């Protein structure tokens, strides 16, 4: 395979491939092949991260075969970042080169009390799933990662929950939680990181 690594876009709680469309379009415009950027739709968008991790695994298999590649990059929004971390921790790391976590509640969010579905329980601070993830490295060795968040966040409370220890964090001013997916500034950060790696993540939009 030549060109950039294939990219899997992972939606958040109640999210969809449609919401990821602006990000997918910009990646294609920036040089990724149409067939090498896949936006995932979960069977149950409000369901468990454990089920979502299995769906991520299946999607990665499809994308690798389609692209003729050995590793993919993953860009995950909100709760989709928790599913992505589960996938990485359960064998997926060997198939992932770089991971971007956009506004992910790594230590939970109090906004989850207003949510629905099995994903709701898993995003509540102190949940069994969050304790499991918190007892492991943020990402397995060999995977480069970064976090992106907005200072006007109202879905990830407290805001510091979107940060991972030892992982480069970038604040982008000032889209909404979902607006990060369509933000030009956020895309510039994502594009540099996917194209150039951790060194590029030190830059600001």
Secondary structure, DSSP 8 states (H G I E B T S, - for coil): --SS--EEEE--TT--HHHHHHHHHHHHHTT--GGGEEE---SSTTS-HHHHHHHHHHHHHHHHHHHT-S-EEEEEETTHHHHHHHHHHTTGGGGEEEEEEES--TT--GGGGG--HHHHHHHSTT-HHHHHHHTS-SS-TT-EEEEEE-TT-SSSSSGGGG--TTSEEEE-SS--TTGGGT-HHHHHHHHHHHHH-HHHHTS--
